[in-house]
Structures are given as structure tokens and as C-alpha cells.
Amino acid sequence: MPEAQEPTAPAEARNPGAAAAAAGPFTPIGGIAAKWRALGGATGVLGEPTSNESCTAAGLCVETFVGGEIHYTPSTGAHAVLLASGNTGPRWAATGRLGAFGHAITDEQCTTGGCSQRFSSGIDLTWSTTAGHQRVWTRGAIGGALYTLYGGYAAIGYPSSAEVCGKRDNGCVQEFGGLRIVWSASSGAYGVWAPGAIGGAYSRTGAENGWLGYPTSREICGLRSAGCKQTYQRGVITWSPATGAHVSRGGMLTAWSARGAQDGALGYPLEDEVCGQTNGGCVQKHQGGSTYWSPATGGQSTNGDIGARHQNLGAHTGYLGYPLEAEVCGQRNGGCYQRFQGGVIFWSPATGSQPVRGGMKTHYESLGRHLSYLGYPQTPERCEGGECVQPFQGGYISWKASGSRDHRHTECTTLNDGRSKYSTGGAKRVLLTIAGGYGRSSAKAVYCQKVAGSYVTDWQTDATVGASGFKRPGVPSGPTRFNYSPTGSYSVTEAFGLGNPGTALPYRTLNPRSRWGGNPNTSTYNKYFESSTWVGYDEDMWYFATRATHDYRQGAVINYNRPPDSPIVQDAGFAIFLHQNKVPTAGCIALDDWAVVDYLRKSTPGDRIIMGVAADLFR
């Protein structure tokens, strides 16, 4: 208002602390005068006043000086706009003054490389040596983030561009040196450090115009292993000195986050996701494992020994395919398992990581998996000739097209692990006949079958051997009348009886003339021959086959003391058979009828019988 209409007393009341007016035709008073004097008065940057203060009903007072203006309100105090010596004042004056910017609510504040000044409209006018004059709308989201999240110009530098709106999703962006603050209504305002590794990765995706969208957090550092991360609308970028910056998103981000993200077992990603995989999937490698995604399985992760085994088997391109879940630990004996499209990998401290699949898996699951007597798998399955076998802690599972079976560990296992002192000669089947000690005619018979290179138990039952028990290794059993069985490993190449039960062994049907030579120093010793008479120690096989106990109704020849295992030694022992009528024998092995018939039906030439006392058969 005109100076004549401004009473002195009310003006002093509006500007407490008013002092004596400066000399001259115009007299600064109150808060404006105090500010003027603080800036050096007439000899300072403002120089002499060129008007008295002019106030509005709203409480704004303005006084002009040779070098600028001072603006005062009771709520903001007095602040100078330096039109002659300032960096922001001339821009204010040239682009709209009070009508465009309002009055100054701060002084011009300068740091290395630039200056800024805020006005009542909410606009900061800035000037820098690199970008000249710019504006920052401090009441907007970008200007708010500048101060609340990033510490203002002193921390991040001055704007290097104007705020530009009309971006994707009606967003806005403004750059501050290396920090690019972007905003959208759905994400808020956050900055991306363009020169940084995370900012570089974001730029490679297309920044806010790419598939990551706008940032939804500031960059957060001080993470594990000195790492940093920043989240976006559709993903996250993480960085560490050891791994660089990489993007995680979608189902794989979900899987990674479920495992603790960078703080979990997977650690930081080593690469961006690689899509276009088998069945439309994606994969991403991490320090401690991998994450996978496919339309059928969603996002899942693998790590540790289970992840290593999955990789070893071809990862998602192998028969296991994509994981269906994360590993499940806390199992029996400290174990873990993880399900995949094509099977399951089990791990325990004792067995390591081993896969189970197909028919093996179905049978294993029907028994209770690792909670059953089988325990954990010890190796992957092995397949040969249309058959497969897999060893477990408590036994084996075998598979062929007709079905699968489980087999408990028995003495058959010694044929696989080197504990048998006698060779199987590669036989397809081996009958172990085991006595607990010498002088005993009772024994155990364990029938072992070879499946894909491993011997597994077909069945086991009780047996009888010579009434006098076994002779020691290398000692002939002697004449049958002494009732000893020999110790050793012997082939089986022929069978006999009253009618072929379906064996692949060469089969001799007995008749009333069937004899087995038992007289030493004869050409028929320990051989089959036919005769109408029965002389000395020769055996009448027809008699033993047809008498009530039917010993020889079905039987097999054990090649002890005869070819092809050895030359015949006279009087070292003869007629060592596997036969029926399970009673103590004259040196043979006797089993129940069902066991002898099953043995014959399954045997092939070259199968073996290993027989003796346990202490001399196994290590």
C-alpha cells in the first residue's frame, strides 16, 4: 500500500524488533531491515533501498533495493532475492516474478557447483554450472522424494533437466545429475541411480517403458555381502560386488523370495533369467542354486546337493524336468527330498543325493518311501537289457516291463559289495546255501537273481545239507557214505527228474535204468549212465525219484568234482545234487518241493550254487 497510508506503529507490530531506519529517502524497517543489515546494508549485495516496503492484506511485505528484493511474512521471515549478484534471482525476475513463483521462503543456498532458492508457490529455482537454470516442484511427488528420500541437492546434486510428464501410465521424470527420479500414480516417486550397476540394468530393460515398470522403492544397500537392491512394479534388481546386477521377476522371483532372497541358501543371482527353455520355461542361476519357471510348474528353486544332482542329470532338460516344489527337509535321519516332474531326489547325510523315478518311484512310494524299511536310495537306478535295479539302505527295488519288486538285503548283497569270498562267475542266478557252523546239517538257502548287474534276493528258505555238515574249503567231501557236503562255488548245467517243469537247463527225464556212478576207478564215476543193474556204490536214480520220499522227482546236478568246473578225482565225492525231500542228506542240498521247482524254472546253464559255512563264505 502507499507509504503515506502505512502507520508506523502497526508496521512495527507486524515486524517485531524494528530498529532505526537507514538514512536516505527510503527507510527499511522491521524484519526487512534486519535482513538488509545482515546482508551488509547499503554496502552489501543489495545496496541502497529503492522503495519502502509494500505490504498486502495477506501479510506479505516487499521492499526493493538496487541489487534485489527482500520478501517478508510472519510465518516465513525475511528472505532476499538477489537480482544483481545471485544465480537464481535473475531467473525469477525474468520468468514471472511474484506472479509465477510467489515470494522467497528461503535465501539462495549454494554448494559446490550450484545454487537453489525456494518460493512460496512450491517451486525451487536452481542453477548449476552443468545444467544452468531448472525448476523443481517441491510440493509434487518428485520434489518430495528429493528431500524426504534423498537428502536434497547437497546429497544428490542439482537437477539436470526439467520435470517431464506424459510418460508411460501418465508418469513423470526429472533427472538430478546421476539420480533419475520417476513417478507414477501406482508406484510413487523413487530415484534410479543411472550411472550405477542397478540403474544400468534397469536401463537395459527399457527403464520405466520396459517390462519392469516404475521403481517402487529406493535403492537399498548394506545388504548381505555388501549388496544392494531396488524393487520395481514387476521385479527386483539386486547387486553385489561378486555377482554384479541382475533382474529377478515373476514366478522365479517368488521362488527366490520364498527361500530368503539374497539372505537365503540361493544367495544373489548370477545372471538374468534365460527364457525360451524346454516347454516354454525359464531358468536363472544363483550363487547357491537355481530358480526355474514353467507354465506347468510355476516358479521353484533347487540348491545344495539336490540342486547339484539335478544339474548333473541335465537339470530341466533331463528326465527329471522342472521342480514341482522346494526341497523338504527335516526328514528321518536328517534327510531332505524334492519332487520334480519326472521323479524325486532324496538326500541324507549317509547317502547323498539320489534320484528315484518311474516304476521304481511308484513302488518306493507304495512302501512309504524313505520311511519304509528301504530307507534312502544309495545310487541312481541302473538299467540293462530291459531291466532296472536301484539299491537302497535296506534293500533293492527291481523293475522290468512286467512289474517291480522290492528286495531286502540278504547275503545276496555280498555278491555286489565284495564280501563274498567265492566268485559268481557272472551267473544270472546264484543259490547261496549257508550253514551256521561245521557239523550242522541245517542251513539257509538264499536265491539271488542278477538284475542290471546287481544281485538281489528272489527268495530265501531253510534247507538241509549233508548229515555230517560241510567239509572245510578245499577238502573233498569224500564218499557219500560219510555224509559230508563240499564247500565252494559250483556251476549248474543240467537237471533231471520225472518230467520237465519248464527249465532252460538241459533236462534228463529219468527211467528205470537211470544210474549215477559211485564206484571209484570206474569210467562212470560221478557221471550219469544207464544200466539194468545196480552195482556197489552206484545210485539208482529211479529208485530215489519214485520212492515215497521222492528225493529225485526233481533235481539239478551240482558240478562238484566234475566238468566243467574241474576234472573228476576218484573217490573225492559224487552225486552232489540239489533235490527234494528236505531231510539231512548224504552231501546234497535238499529243499522243499516248491523251492526246487521254482529254482529249475528260473535257472539257465551256468548258474551257480555257492555253499558252505558262513564264516568261510563271507568276509
Buried (B, 14 or more C-beta within 10 A) or exposed (E): EEEEEBEEEEBBEBBEEBEEBBEEEBBBBBBBBBBBBEBEBBEBBBBBBBBBBBBEEEEBBBBBBEBBBBBBBEEBBBBBBBBEBBBBBBBBBEEEBBEEBBBBBEBBBBBEBBBBBBBBBBBBBBBBEEBEBBBBBBEBBBBBBBBEBBEBBEEBBBBBEBBEEEBBBEBBBBBBBBBBBBBBEEBBBBBBBBEBBBBBBBEEBEBBEBEBBBBBBBBEEEBBEEBBBBBBBBBBBBBBEEBBBBBBBBBBBBBBBBBEBBEBBBBBBBBBBEEEBBEEBBBBBBBBBBBBBBEEBBBBBBBBBBBBBBBEBEBBBBEBBBBBBBBEEEBEEEBBBBBBBBBBBBBBEEBBBBBBBBBBBEBBEEBEBBEBEBBBBBBBBBBEEEBBBBBBBBBBBBBBEEEBBBBBBBBBBBBBEEEBBBEBBEBBBBBBBBBEEBEBBEBBBBBBBBBBEBBBBBBBBEBBBBBBBBBEBEEBBBBBEBBBBBBBBBBBBBBBBBEBBEBBBEBBEBEEEBBBBBBBEBEBBBBBEEEEEEEEBBBBBBBBBBEEEBBBBBBBBBBBBBEEBEEBEEBBBBBBBBBBBBEBBBBBBBBBEEBBBBBBBBBEBBBBBBBBBBEBBBE
